[in-house]
Amino acid sequence: MVRSRDVGMTRVGVTTNGMLLEPYVKTKQSFPDGLAMLTVSLDTTDPARFKSVTRGGKLDVVFNGLKAVKSLKPDLPIRVNKV
């Protein structure tokens, strides 16, 4: 397996829809070495519209995931993109 540092990358960012952040944090209790930023991409910040657009997704799940990330790694910058 090639690691980011093996090819000269020292900072890595991850983009996600955030739906699985909380279970990931609970299971892994860590993030990959070199993770410099987390970006969450949201279609909307309106809970009803979010549910419709994501076919049943719950915006609270994303926000709970963000809280879990911040509790595990408080200094990790998090950016939210509303697309």
RARA-V465776 format. One record per residue. N is the residue number from 1. SS is DSSP state (helix for helix, strand for strand, loop for the rest). PHI is phi in degrees with one decimal (NA if undefined). PSI is psi in whole degrees, 0 to 359 (none if undefined). Layout:
n->(N | N)
ss->(SS | SS)
phi->(PHI | PHI)
psi->(PSI | PSI)
//
This chain:
n->(1 | 2 | 3 | 4 | 5 | 6 | 7 | 8 | 9 | 10 | 11 | 12 | 13 | 14 | 15 | 16 | 17 | 18 | 19 | 20 | 21 | 22 | 23 | 24 | 25 | 26 | 27 | 28 | 29 | 30 | 31 | 32 | 33 | 34 | 35 | 36 | 37 | 38 | 39 | 40 | 41 | 42 | 43 | 44 | 45 | 46 | 47 | 48 | 49 | 50 | 51 | 52 | 53 | 54 | 55 | 56 | 57 | 58 | 59 | 60 | 61 | 62 | 63 | 64 | 65 | 66 | 67 | 68 | 69 | 70 | 71 | 72 | 73 | 74 | 75 | 76 | 77 | 78 | 79 | 80 | 81 | 82 | 83)
ss->(loop | loop | loop | helix | helix | helix | helix | loop | loop | loop | loop | strand | strand | strand | strand | strand | loop | loop | loop | loop | helix | helix | helix | helix | helix | helix | helix | helix | loop | loop | loop | loop | loop | loop | strand | strand | strand | strand | strand | strand | strand | strand | loop | loop | loop | loop | helix | helix | helix | helix | helix | helix | helix | loop | loop | loop | loop | loop | helix | helix | helix | helix | helix | helix | helix | helix | helix | helix | helix | helix | helix | helix | loop | loop | loop | loop | strand | strand | strand | strand | strand | strand | loop)
phi->(NA | -88.6 | -101.5 | -56.7 | -68.3 | -69.2 | -111.3 | 92.1 | -86.1 | -110.1 | -128.0 | -128.7 | -113.6 | -124.7 | -113.9 | -146.0 | -86.8 | 85.5 | -64.9 | -109.8 | -61.5 | -61.7 | -62.9 | -63.3 | -62.1 | -64.3 | -79.9 | -86.7 | 57.5 | -165.3 | -125.6 | -59.1 | -58.0 | 87.6 | -66.5 | -105.0 | -159.6 | -118.0 | -116.5 | -110.7 | -102.7 | -116.9 | -73.9 | -163.0 | -107.3 | -90.1 | -56.5 | -68.0 | -66.0 | -58.9 | -60.2 | -68.4 | -65.6 | -96.0 | 58.3 | 109.1 | -64.7 | -117.3 | -60.2 | -59.1 | -62.2 | -65.1 | -66.0 | -64.7 | -63.8 | -64.0 | -63.0 | -63.8 | -61.6 | -64.4 | -71.7 | -81.6 | -137.9 | -60.6 | -89.0 | -71.5 | -66.7 | -122.5 | -117.4 | -114.8 | -102.4 | -99.1 | -101.3)
psi->(133 | 131 | 155 | 319 | 337 | 338 | 18 | 2 | 129 | 343 | 132 | 136 | 151 | 138 | 136 | 164 | 353 | 353 | 331 | 13 | 311 | 311 | 327 | 313 | 317 | 323 | 313 | 324 | 22 | 172 | 160 | 146 | 140 | 358 | 117 | 339 | 146 | 129 | 129 | 127 | 119 | 139 | 329 | 161 | 7 | 119 | 319 | 316 | 320 | 315 | 319 | 312 | 323 | 10 | 50 | 359 | 155 | 123 | 327 | 327 | 318 | 312 | 324 | 323 | 319 | 320 | 320 | 319 | 313 | 327 | 328 | 319 | 78 | 334 | 357 | 121 | 135 | 130 | 139 | 122 | 127 | 114 | none)
//
